[in-house]
Amino acid sequence: MTTELLIWLIPLPPLLAFFLIVLFTNRNRVLSHTIAVGAALLSWAGSMVVFWRAFQEGAHHLGVHPFASSLNWLPTGESWLSIGVMIDPLGAAVLFFVAWTVLMIFLYSVGYHNFGQPKGDHDRKGLPPHGATVTDEHGHKHTVPSIEPMYSRFFALIGLFAFGMYTLVVSDNLLTLFVGWEIMGLCSYLLIGFWYGKPSARAAMIKAFITTRVGDVFMLLGIAFLYSKAGTLNFREIFFNQEFLHQLATEPSGFLGLSAAGLIGILLFIGTVGKSAQFPLHVWLPDAMEGPTPVSAMIHAATMVSAGVYMVIRMFPLLSAGMEHGYLTDPMRVMAFIGAFTALFAATIAVAQNDIKRVLAYSTISQLGYMIAAIGIGAYVAAAFHLVTHAFFKALLLLGSGSVIHGVEHGVLHTGDHSVDPQDMFNMGGLRKKMPVTFWTFLIGGFALSGFPLVTAGFWSKDEIFADAFGHGHYTVFIVLALAAFLTAFYTMRQITLSFLGKPRTKEAEHAHETPWTMTTPLAILAFFALAFGWVGIPEEFPGLGGLLPNWFHGVAYSLPILPEGVEFSFIPLLTSLGVALGGLFFGWLVYRNVKVGQEDPLKKPLGPLYTLFQNKYYFDEIYDVVFVKPAIWFSEVFSYQWMDRGMIDGTLHGVARSAPAVGRFFRSTIDRAINWFGDAVGEVAKKFGSGIRVIQTGRVQQYMVIALILAFSTLFYYLFSMIP
């Protein structure tokens, strides 16, 4: 099978699984998850074959001659709009981590939804756990099903989710990339609100959908503007055309003094701000934790948020069009500011969160800020490297958090105290001995997130971002990201210490135990990548280790026509990376190592109002509620409903209804008179005409003969007189 044909086929198994489960196997749980996992395995196998062939081609050759295939889709007058597939070095790297993380999440989901009999489901906070006995309003007792009642629906939807991401990755154009982009938006809506019986889940799904749609509208405007200028949406036809990009960079857009390239780049980037949860559209991602844990992992690592960063890396030639002598373009300056600010902003919030999954949610927002800031300063290879490493260790951490909460939830079912929140880290402690596999894998993921030196993938990718920022003189970005990295290490060690170290602080934590192999096996595999994947990106000039392994990941640069400028090795970013990682980990352990039962957060008193500000997420939800949500509700109720609906529309309809009888009476009297007069007139004329000619219709034969003779003689005389000259 040719590589190009195989690339076309990669997204299809999850899509087929979606339709098979929805149409045929939705009543059979085992068959449903078997089809879903089998589909993920097929796509993984195809992806690995494509990745291996891409690796054998070599980055330079593949960058010039990627695996590509296209076909004509829509006629556009004299030409066609073509769509197709393409795998270059960047596509191969992204396809690699998507395939692995998707497969691990699918496998983990089987154990997640089948753990324990009866099973406790930690994410159903606000609803009775599976296996619990509840009493309805009539006093009748019922047992909540021990297996997720929408089990098959879950696997169908994550199959469609995976199809959307695979479609986005293999696309060679912005149109089909946007199709995959929107499919993931739909699936995130359905899966975040998977347990729609909870009001919080319903609110979260709407919040995610509306917030990301804001970004998508601007992105669609950018795509339309770009197509109007280029006449194509193919990546290589646009981004490898330096003459066209230079023209866009010098052509004014007529908006805020931006060039056409600048306006298109900012519009496309706003799509990433929504999809990758950057400030100020970050508010949806923490609430996305209302969905099942595998969904959180899909959103945070394998699909949604990764798609936004991947898209702007693809767009980098457009974003950087017009950049000369190291000066950043308008879109790049916007990205550098938004990314650096978001990285620090989200990290401060994560420091004061007690929900183990919400800490990781704000961590994701912060890490995505690193990537956006890196692209903003031109370090797109470092951003791509961190995108891949982050996908592995963040998937590991999120799945690990699900394993932790499942273990504590088992203790909740054992004690019967359902008031204990199994997601609150202050209700944990001592899980290192209770859940050893989860602990060690979570520790690896946490150290990778913190950038623990030399042995974790996160260190190498973060260090490269620091090196690029410092080496190219972007010192403000460098300092802000360093502060964010310190806080990242601090809140990560806070999370590890509160959850795993010390002694159990609740009876529920005492009765926690390890989760089954379907959950721990994916953790072990992802932990390997959280360590080993960094080896493929060790800089050649790194002291002692550079050159021992080939720096394969730098080959991603050949995916774009703009090769990044190298930077000289400097100990300042290296020592900064070491200092913030080790310092943050040490202080995180130091502050939280002796937290006792019922003790409040040790940071609460020294930080005072600042801690309250962090804990309440800078009150952004409340601000948005006042500025956007309540005015929208007021507008819909007062203007749309009362004025437009009840006043204008209903008033018009009621006015028509009230005037209809009068109009009817008018037409009835007018028409009745006209018709009756006309009918009577016709009758009278006929009557008079009949009366007039009735004198010749007497019925007397003699009279008829006399009239006939008179007519005959009259005719004869007329004929004779007409013959006289």
NORHUCOR-V679543 format. One record per pair of residues at least 6 apart in sequence whose ideal C-beta (glycine too) atoms are under 8 Angstrom apart, sorted by the first residue. I is the first residue (numbers start at 0). J is the second residue. D is the distance in whole Angstrom. If there is no record, write none. Layout:
I;J;D
I;J;D
This chain:
2;48;8
2;49;6
2;52;5
2;66;5
2;86;8
3;66;6
3;67;7
3;68;4
3;84;7
4;68;8
5;45;5
5;48;6
5;49;6
6;49;6
6;66;6
6;68;7
6;84;4
6;85;8
6;86;6
6;169;5
7;68;7
7;84;6
7;169;8
8;45;6
9;42;5
9;45;5
9;46;6
9;49;7
9;94;8
9;165;5
9;169;6
10;42;7
10;162;5
10;165;4
10;166;5
10;169;7
11;162;8
12;37;8
12;38;4
12;39;7
12;41;4
12;42;5
13;35;8
13;38;5
13;39;7
13;42;6
13;158;4
13;159;7
13;160;8
13;161;4
13;162;4
13;165;7
14;158;7
14;159;7
14;162;4
15;38;7
16;34;5
16;35;5
16;37;7
16;38;4
16;39;8
16;154;8
16;155;7
16;158;4
17;155;5
17;156;7
17;158;4
17;159;4
17;162;7
19;34;5
20;31;5
20;34;6
20;35;7
20;151;5
20;152;8
20;154;6
20;155;4
20;158;7
21;152;8
21;155;5
24;30;5
24;31;5
24;34;6
24;151;7
25;31;7
25;151;4
25;152;7
25;155;7
26;151;7
27;151;7
28;146;7
28;150;5
28;151;6
31;150;7
31;151;4
31;154;5
31;155;7
32;108;7
32;109;5
32;112;8
32;150;7
32;151;8
32;154;5
34;154;8
35;105;6
35;108;8
35;154;4
35;155;7
35;157;7
35;158;5
36;102;8
36;105;5
36;106;6
36;109;7
38;158;6
38;161;8
39;101;6
39;102;5
39;105;4
39;106;8
39;158;8
39;161;6
40;102;6
42;98;6
42;101;7
42;102;8
42;161;7
42;165;6
43;98;4
43;99;7
43;101;7
43;102;4
46;94;5
46;95;7
46;97;7
46;98;4
47;95;8
47;98;7
49;66;7
49;86;6
49;91;7
49;94;7
50;91;5
50;94;6
50;95;5
50;98;8
52;66;7
53;61;5
53;66;7
53;86;6
53;88;7
53;91;4
54;91;7
54;551;8
56;64;8
57;554;8
58;88;5
58;551;7
58;553;8
58;554;2
58;555;7
58;556;8
58;557;5
59;554;7
59;557;5
61;86;8
61;87;6
61;88;5
61;91;7
61;554;8
61;557;7
62;87;6
62;88;6
62;554;7
62;556;8
62;557;3
62;558;6
63;557;7
65;85;5
65;86;6
65;87;4
65;90;7
65;235;8
65;558;8
66;84;8
66;85;7
66;86;5
66;87;8
67;83;6
67;84;7
67;85;4
67;86;8
67;171;6
67;235;8
68;83;5
68;84;6
68;85;8
69;81;5
69;82;7
69;83;3
69;84;8
69;171;6
69;233;8
70;81;7
70;82;7
70;83;6
71;79;4
71;80;8
71;81;5
72;79;7
72;80;6
72;81;6
72;82;5
73;79;7
73;80;4
74;80;8
78;230;8
80;174;7
80;231;8
80;232;8
81;172;7
81;231;8
81;233;7
82;170;8
82;171;8
82;172;6
82;174;6
82;175;5
83;170;8
83;171;5
83;172;7
83;233;8
84;169;5
84;170;7
84;171;6
85;169;7
85;170;7
85;171;4
85;234;7
85;235;7
86;94;7
86;169;7
87;557;7
87;558;4
88;554;5
88;555;5
88;556;8
88;557;5
88;558;5
89;309;8
89;312;7
89;313;7
89;383;6
89;555;5
89;558;4
89;559;8
90;168;6
90;169;7
90;558;7
92;383;7
92;387;6
92;552;7
92;555;6
93;168;5
93;305;8
93;309;6
93;383;8
93;386;7
93;387;7
94;168;5
94;169;7
95;387;7
96;301;8
96;305;8
96;386;8
96;387;5
96;390;4
96;391;6
96;528;8
97;164;6
97;165;7
97;168;6
97;301;6
97;302;8
97;305;8
97;390;8
99;391;7
99;524;8
99;525;8
99;528;7
100;296;7
100;300;5
100;301;4
100;390;6
100;391;7
100;394;5
100;525;7
101;161;5
101;164;7
101;297;8
101;301;5
101;302;8
103;394;7
103;398;7
103;521;4
103;524;6
103;525;6
104;157;7
104;293;5
104;296;5
104;297;6
104;301;6
104;394;7
104;398;7
104;521;7
105;154;8
105;157;7
105;161;8
105;293;8
106;517;6
106;520;7
106;521;5
107;293;6
107;296;8
107;398;5
107;401;8
107;517;7
107;518;5
107;521;4
107;522;8
108;153;7
108;154;7
108;157;7
108;291;8
108;293;4
109;517;5
110;514;6
110;515;5
110;516;7
110;517;3
110;518;4
111;291;7
111;292;6
111;293;6
111;401;6
111;405;7
111;517;8
111;518;6
112;118;8
112;146;7
112;147;5
112;150;6
112;153;7
112;291;8
113;146;7
113;515;8
113;517;8
114;405;5
114;409;8
114;514;6
114;515;6
114;518;7
115;130;8
115;405;8
115;409;6
115;412;7
116;130;8
116;145;6
117;129;6
117;130;2
117;131;8
117;145;4
117;412;7
118;128;8
118;129;5
118;130;6
118;145;5
118;146;7
118;147;8
119;128;4
119;129;6
119;130;7
119;405;7
119;408;4
119;409;6
119;411;6
119;412;5
119;421;8
120;128;6
120;129;5
120;147;7
120;408;7
121;128;8
121;292;8
121;401;8
121;404;4
121;405;6
121;407;7
121;408;4
121;421;5
121;422;6
122;194;7
122;288;8
122;289;7
122;290;7
122;291;6
122;292;6
122;404;8
123;129;7
123;194;6
123;197;7
124;197;8
124;199;8
124;420;7
124;422;7
125;197;5
125;198;7
125;199;6
126;194;7
126;196;6
126;197;6
127;133;5
127;143;5
127;417;8
128;143;7
128;408;7
128;411;7
128;412;7
128;417;7
129;143;5
129;144;6
129;145;5
129;146;7
129;147;7
130;142;7
130;143;6
130;145;5
130;412;6
131;142;7
131;143;5
131;412;8
131;417;7
132;140;6
132;141;7
132;142;5
132;143;8
133;140;7
133;141;6
133;142;8
133;143;6
134;140;5
134;141;8
135;141;6
147;153;7
149;193;7
152;193;8
153;190;8
153;193;6
153;291;7
156;186;6
156;189;5
156;190;5
156;193;8
157;186;8
157;190;7
157;293;7
157;294;7
157;297;6
159;182;7
159;185;8
159;186;5
160;182;8
160;183;6
160;186;4
160;187;8
160;190;7
160;297;6
160;302;6
161;297;8
161;301;8
161;302;7
162;179;8
162;182;7
163;179;5
163;180;7
163;181;8
163;182;3
163;183;4
163;186;6
163;302;7
164;179;7
164;183;6
164;301;7
164;302;4
164;305;8
164;306;7
165;179;8
166;175;6
166;176;8
166;178;6
166;179;4
166;182;7
167;175;8
167;176;5
167;179;3
167;180;6
167;183;7
167;306;5
167;309;7
167;310;8
168;179;8
168;309;7
170;176;4
170;178;8
170;179;7
171;233;6
171;234;6
171;235;7
172;231;8
172;232;4
172;233;5
172;234;6
173;222;5
173;225;7
173;232;4
173;234;7
174;222;7
174;232;5
176;310;7
176;313;8
177;218;7
177;219;7
177;222;6
179;306;8
180;215;7
180;218;8
180;270;8
180;274;7
180;306;6
180;310;8
181;215;7
183;302;5
183;303;5
183;306;6
184;208;7
184;211;5
184;212;7
184;215;7
184;274;8
184;303;8
187;207;6
187;208;8
187;211;7
187;287;7
187;294;8
187;298;6
187;303;6
188;204;5
188;207;6
188;208;4
189;204;7
190;290;5
190;291;7
190;294;4
190;297;8
191;200;7
191;203;5
191;204;5
191;207;5
191;286;8
191;287;5
191;289;6
191;290;4
191;294;7
191;298;8
192;200;5
192;201;6
192;203;7
192;204;3
192;205;8
192;289;7
192;290;7
193;200;7
193;290;5
193;291;6
193;294;7
194;200;5
194;289;7
194;290;8
194;291;8
195;201;5
195;204;7
197;289;7
199;286;8
199;289;6
200;289;4
200;290;7
202;286;7
203;283;8
203;286;4
203;287;6
203;288;8
203;289;4
203;290;8
204;289;8
206;282;7
206;283;5
206;286;6
207;283;4
207;284;8
207;286;7
207;287;6
210;273;6
210;280;5
210;282;6
210;283;4
211;273;5
211;274;6
211;280;8
211;283;6
212;273;7
213;273;6
213;280;6
214;269;5
214;270;5
214;271;7
214;272;5
214;273;2
214;274;6
214;280;6
215;270;6
215;273;6
215;274;8
217;266;5
217;269;4
217;270;6
218;266;7
218;267;6
218;269;6
218;270;3
218;271;8
218;273;8
219;270;8
220;266;5
221;262;8
221;263;5
221;264;8
221;265;8
221;266;3
221;267;4
221;269;8
221;270;7
222;232;7
222;267;7
224;259;8
224;262;7
224;263;5
224;266;7
225;232;7
225;237;7
225;263;5
225;267;8
225;317;8
226;232;6
228;247;6
228;259;6
228;263;8
229;236;7
229;237;5
229;243;7
231;237;7
234;313;6
237;243;7
237;244;8
237;316;8
237;317;7
238;244;7
238;313;8
238;314;8
238;315;8
238;316;4
238;317;6
238;559;7
238;560;7
239;316;8
239;560;5
241;560;7
244;260;7
244;316;6
244;317;7
244;320;4
245;320;7
245;321;8
247;258;7
247;259;5
247;260;4
247;263;7
247;317;7
247;320;6
248;258;5
248;259;8
248;260;5
248;261;8
248;320;4
248;321;3
248;328;8
249;258;7
249;321;7
250;258;6
250;259;4
250;260;8
251;257;8
251;258;6
251;259;7
252;258;6
252;259;5
252;261;7
252;262;4
254;262;6
257;265;7
257;329;6
258;320;8
258;321;6
258;329;8
260;317;6
260;320;4
260;321;6
260;328;8
260;330;8
261;321;8
261;328;6
261;329;4
261;330;6
263;317;6
264;314;7
264;317;5
264;318;4
264;320;8
264;328;7
264;329;8
264;330;3
265;329;7
265;330;5
265;333;6
267;310;7
267;311;7
267;314;6
267;317;8
267;318;8
268;311;6
268;314;8
268;318;7
268;330;6
268;333;7
268;334;6
270;307;7
270;310;7
271;277;7
271;307;4
271;308;7
271;310;6
271;311;5
271;371;7
272;278;8
272;279;8
272;280;5
272;307;8
272;337;7
273;280;5
273;307;8
274;303;6
274;304;7
274;306;6
274;307;4
274;310;8
275;303;8
275;304;5
275;305;8
275;306;8
275;307;3
275;308;6
275;367;5
275;371;7
276;283;6
276;284;4
276;304;6
276;363;7
276;364;5
276;367;7
277;307;8
277;337;5
277;338;7
277;341;5
277;364;7
277;367;7
277;368;7
277;371;6
278;337;6
278;340;6
278;341;4
278;344;6
278;345;8
278;368;8
279;619;8
281;341;7
281;345;7
281;364;5
281;619;8
282;619;6
282;620;6
282;623;6
284;298;8
284;299;8
284;304;7
284;360;6
284;363;7
284;364;6
285;357;5
285;360;4
285;361;6
285;364;8
285;616;7
287;294;8
287;295;6
287;298;6
287;360;7
288;295;6
288;354;7
288;356;4
288;357;6
288;360;6
290;298;8
292;356;7
292;397;6
292;398;7
292;400;7
292;401;3
292;404;7
293;398;7
293;401;7
295;356;6
295;359;8
295;360;8
295;397;5
295;401;8
296;393;8
296;394;5
296;397;4
296;398;5
296;401;8
297;303;7
298;304;6
299;359;7
299;360;7
299;363;5
299;393;5
299;394;8
299;397;6
300;389;7
300;390;5
300;391;8
300;393;5
300;394;4
300;397;7
301;390;7
301;394;6
304;363;6
304;367;6
305;386;6
305;390;6
307;367;7
308;367;6
308;370;5
308;371;7
308;374;8
308;382;7
308;386;5
309;386;7
311;318;7
311;334;7
311;371;7
311;374;6
312;374;6
312;379;5
312;382;6
312;383;5
312;386;8
315;374;7
315;379;5
315;559;6
315;561;7
316;559;6
316;560;6
316;561;6
318;328;7
318;330;5
318;331;6
318;334;7
318;374;7
319;328;6
319;331;6
319;377;7
319;561;6
320;328;7
321;328;5
322;328;5
322;331;7
322;377;7
325;471;7
325;472;8
327;335;7
327;375;7
327;376;7
327;377;7
331;374;8
331;375;5
331;376;7
331;377;7
332;375;7
333;375;7
334;371;5
334;372;7
334;374;6
334;375;3
335;372;5
335;375;3
335;376;5
335;473;7
335;476;6
336;375;7
337;368;8
337;371;6
337;372;8
337;375;8
338;367;8
338;368;5
338;369;7
338;370;7
338;371;3
338;372;3
338;373;7
338;374;7
338;375;5
339;368;7
339;372;4
339;375;8
339;475;7
339;476;5
339;479;4
339;480;6
339;483;8
340;368;7
340;479;7
341;364;6
341;365;7
341;367;7
341;368;3
341;371;7
342;365;5
342;366;7
342;368;3
342;369;5
342;372;6
342;479;7
342;480;6
342;483;4
343;365;8
343;368;8
343;479;5
343;480;8
343;482;6
343;483;4
343;486;7
344;365;8
344;368;8
344;617;8
345;361;5
345;362;7
345;364;4
345;365;4
345;368;7
346;361;7
346;362;8
346;365;5
346;482;8
346;483;5
346;486;4
346;487;6
346;490;7
347;486;6
347;613;5
348;361;5
348;613;5
348;616;5
348;617;7
349;357;8
349;358;5
349;361;4
349;362;5
349;365;7
349;486;7
349;487;8
349;490;5
350;486;6
350;489;7
350;490;5
350;493;7
350;602;7
350;613;6
351;600;7
351;602;7
351;606;8
351;610;6
351;613;4
351;614;4
352;358;5
352;361;6
352;490;8
352;614;7
353;423;5
353;424;6
353;425;6
353;600;7
354;420;8
354;422;5
354;423;6
354;424;8
355;400;5
355;403;6
355;404;7
355;422;6
355;423;8
355;424;5
355;427;8
355;494;7
355;498;6
356;397;7
356;400;5
356;404;8
356;422;6
358;424;8
358;490;6
358;494;5
359;393;7
359;396;5
359;397;6
359;400;6
362;393;7
362;396;8
362;448;6
362;487;7
362;490;7
362;491;7
363;393;6
365;483;6
365;486;8
365;487;6
366;385;7
366;389;5
366;393;7
366;448;7
366;487;8
367;389;8
368;483;7
369;382;8
369;385;6
369;461;7
369;464;6
369;480;6
369;483;7
370;382;4
370;385;5
370;386;6
370;389;8
371;382;8
372;464;8
372;468;8
372;476;5
372;479;8
372;480;6
373;379;7
373;381;5
373;382;4
373;385;7
373;464;5
373;467;7
373;468;8
374;382;5
375;476;8
376;467;6
376;468;6
376;471;6
376;473;5
376;476;6
377;467;7
377;471;7
377;563;6
377;564;8
378;463;7
378;464;6
378;467;4
378;468;7
378;471;8
378;563;7
379;556;8
379;559;7
379;563;7
380;463;8
380;552;7
380;553;6
380;555;5
380;556;5
380;563;6
381;460;7
381;463;4
381;464;5
381;466;8
381;467;5
382;464;7
383;552;8
383;555;5
384;459;7
384;460;4
384;463;6
384;536;5
384;552;5
384;555;8
385;457;8
385;460;4
385;461;7
385;463;8
385;464;6
387;460;8
387;532;7
387;552;8
388;447;7
388;456;4
388;457;6
388;459;7
388;460;4
388;529;7
388;532;6
388;533;6
389;457;7
389;460;7
391;447;8
391;456;7
391;525;6
391;528;4
391;529;5
391;532;6
392;443;8
392;444;5
392;447;4
392;448;6
392;455;8
392;456;7
392;457;6
392;525;8
392;529;4
393;444;8
393;448;7
394;525;6
395;440;6
395;441;8
395;443;7
395;444;4
395;447;8
395;522;6
395;525;4
395;526;6
395;529;5
396;441;7
396;444;4
396;445;7
396;448;7
398;518;7
398;521;6
398;522;6
398;525;7
399;437;6
399;440;6
399;441;4
399;444;6
399;522;6
400;441;8
401;518;8
402;434;7
402;437;4
402;441;8
402;514;5
402;518;5
402;519;7
402;522;7
403;427;7
403;430;6
403;434;7
403;437;6
403;441;7
403;498;6
404;421;5
404;422;5
405;514;5
405;518;7
406;430;7
406;433;7
406;434;5
406;437;7
406;511;4
406;512;6
406;513;7
406;514;6
407;421;4
407;426;7
407;427;6
407;430;8
407;507;5
407;508;6
407;511;5
408;421;5
409;510;7
409;511;6
409;512;6
410;421;8
410;505;8
410;506;7
410;507;3
410;508;6
410;509;7
410;510;4
410;511;5
411;417;6
411;419;6
411;421;6
411;507;5
413;507;8
413;510;4
414;506;5
414;507;6
414;510;7
416;506;8
416;507;7
419;426;6
419;505;6
419;507;5
420;426;6
421;507;7
424;494;6
424;497;4
424;498;5
425;497;6
425;504;7
425;594;7
425;598;8
425;600;8
426;504;6
426;505;5
426;507;7
426;508;7
427;497;6
427;498;5
427;499;8
427;503;7
427;504;7
427;505;7
427;508;5
428;497;7
428;498;7
428;499;8
428;500;7
428;501;5
428;502;6
428;503;5
428;504;4
428;505;8
428;508;6
428;594;7
429;499;7
429;500;8
429;501;6
429;502;5
429;503;4
429;504;8
429;508;6
429;509;7
430;437;7
430;438;6
430;498;6
430;499;5
430;503;8
430;508;6
430;511;6
431;438;5
431;499;4
431;500;6
433;503;8
433;508;7
433;509;8
433;511;5
433;512;6
433;513;7
434;499;8
434;511;6
434;512;7
434;513;5
434;514;7
435;513;7
436;513;6
436;519;4
436;522;7
436;523;7
437;513;7
437;514;7
437;519;7
437;522;7
438;499;5
439;526;8
440;519;8
440;522;4
440;523;6
440;525;7
440;526;4
441;495;7
441;498;8
441;499;7
441;522;8
442;495;6
442;499;8
443;455;7
443;526;4
443;529;5
443;530;6
444;525;7
444;526;7
444;529;5
445;491;5
445;492;7
445;494;7
445;495;5
446;454;8
446;455;5
446;457;8
446;491;8
446;584;8
447;455;4
447;456;5
447;457;4
447;458;8
447;529;4
447;530;7
448;457;6
448;487;6
448;491;5
449;455;8
449;457;7
449;484;8
449;487;6
449;488;4
449;491;5
449;492;7
449;580;5
449;583;6
449;584;6
450;457;5
450;458;5
450;461;4
450;462;7
450;484;6
450;487;8
450;488;7
450;576;6
450;579;7
450;580;4
451;457;7
451;458;6
451;580;6
451;581;8
451;584;7
452;458;5
452;576;7
452;577;5
452;580;6
452;581;7
453;544;8
454;530;6
455;529;7
455;530;6
455;533;6
456;528;7
456;529;6
456;530;6
456;531;7
456;532;4
456;533;3
456;534;8
457;529;7
457;533;7
458;533;6
458;576;7
458;580;7
459;533;4
459;534;8
459;536;5
459;537;6
460;533;7
460;536;7
461;484;6
461;576;6
462;572;7
462;573;7
462;576;5
463;536;7
463;538;7
464;480;7
465;477;6
465;480;7
465;481;7
465;484;8
465;572;4
465;573;8
465;575;6
465;576;5
466;538;7
466;566;6
466;568;8
466;569;7
466;572;5
466;573;8
467;563;8
467;566;6
468;474;8
468;476;5
468;477;4
468;480;7
468;572;7
469;477;5
469;566;8
469;569;6
469;571;6
469;572;4
469;575;8
470;566;3
470;567;6
470;569;7
470;572;8
471;564;7
471;566;7
477;572;7
477;575;8
481;575;5
481;579;5
482;579;8
484;576;7
484;579;4
484;580;7
484;583;7
485;579;4
485;582;6
485;583;5
486;583;7
487;583;7
488;579;6
488;580;5
488;581;8
488;582;7
488;583;3
488;584;5
488;587;7
489;583;4
489;584;8
489;586;6
489;587;4
490;587;7
491;583;8
491;584;7
491;587;7
492;583;7
492;584;5
492;585;8
492;586;8
492;587;3
492;588;5
492;591;8
493;587;5
493;590;7
493;591;5
495;587;8
496;587;7
496;588;5
496;591;4
496;592;6
496;594;8
497;591;6
497;594;6
500;588;8
500;592;7
501;592;7
501;593;7
501;594;7
503;509;4
503;511;8
504;594;7
504;595;7
504;596;5
504;597;8
505;596;7
513;519;7
534;548;5
535;548;7
535;549;8
535;550;7
535;551;4
535;552;5
536;550;6
536;551;7
536;552;4
536;553;7
537;544;5
537;545;6
537;547;7
537;548;6
537;550;6
538;545;6
538;550;6
538;568;7
539;545;5
539;546;6
539;550;6
540;567;8
540;568;4
541;568;7
542;568;8
556;562;5
556;563;6
590;601;5
590;602;7
591;601;7
594;601;7
600;610;7
602;610;6
603;610;5
606;613;7
612;618;8
615;621;8
695;706;7
